[in-house]
Amino acid sequence: MKHSITELLDLPKLQTILDNLYVVSGIPSAIIDLEGTILTGSGWQDLCTKFHRVNPEN
């Protein structure tokens, strides 16, 4: 019986935790599934995010 990560995690709660972690630490983070779907993201710079999503080899 296989489960996806979205079935196992409470993503809204996890997003809140990671947002708060970013506030206190200044460290950005993300959880991305195996298909490349962004499930959570905190503290990302919009310019960097868009660049790396379009140019994954960089």
C-alpha positions as CSV (number, residue, x, y, z in Angstrom):
1,M,0.0,0.0,0.0
2,K,1.7,3.2,-1.2
3,H,0.9,6.6,0.0
4,S,1.8,9.9,-1.5
5,I,3.5,12.5,0.7
6,T,0.4,14.7,0.5
7,E,-1.6,11.9,2.1
8,L,0.9,11.6,5.0
9,L,1.6,15.2,5.8
10,D,-0.7,18.0,6.9
11,L,0.7,20.5,4.4
12,P,-1.0,23.7,5.8
13,K,0.3,23.0,9.3
14,L,3.8,22.1,7.9
15,Q,3.8,25.3,5.8
16,T,3.0,27.3,9.0
17,I,5.9,25.6,10.9
18,L,8.3,26.2,8.0
19,D,7.2,29.9,7.7
20,N,7.9,30.4,11.5
21,L,11.2,28.6,11.2
22,Y,12.2,31.0,8.4
23,V,11.2,34.0,10.5
24,V,13.4,33.0,13.4
25,S,16.3,31.5,11.4
26,G,16.3,33.3,8.1
27,I,16.8,30.0,6.4
28,P,14.6,29.4,3.4
29,S,13.2,25.9,2.8
30,A,10.9,23.9,0.5
31,I,9.4,20.5,0.2
32,I,9.0,19.3,-3.4
33,D,7.5,16.0,-4.4
34,L,9.1,13.5,-6.9
35,E,7.1,15.1,-9.8
36,G,8.6,18.5,-9.0
37,T,5.4,20.0,-7.5
38,I,6.2,22.5,-4.8
39,L,4.3,21.4,-1.7
40,T,5.7,24.0,0.7
41,G,8.0,27.0,0.3
42,S,9.2,29.6,2.8
43,G,11.5,32.5,2.4
44,W,12.2,32.0,-1.3
45,Q,13.4,34.9,-3.4
46,D,11.0,35.2,-6.3
47,L,13.8,35.9,-8.9
48,C,15.9,32.9,-7.8
49,T,12.9,30.6,-7.7
50,K,11.7,31.5,-11.2
51,F,15.2,31.2,-12.6
52,H,15.9,27.8,-11.2
53,R,12.5,26.4,-12.1
54,V,13.1,27.4,-15.7
55,N,16.8,26.5,-15.7
56,P,17.1,23.3,-13.6
57,E,20.7,22.6,-14.7
58,N,21.9,25.8,-13.0
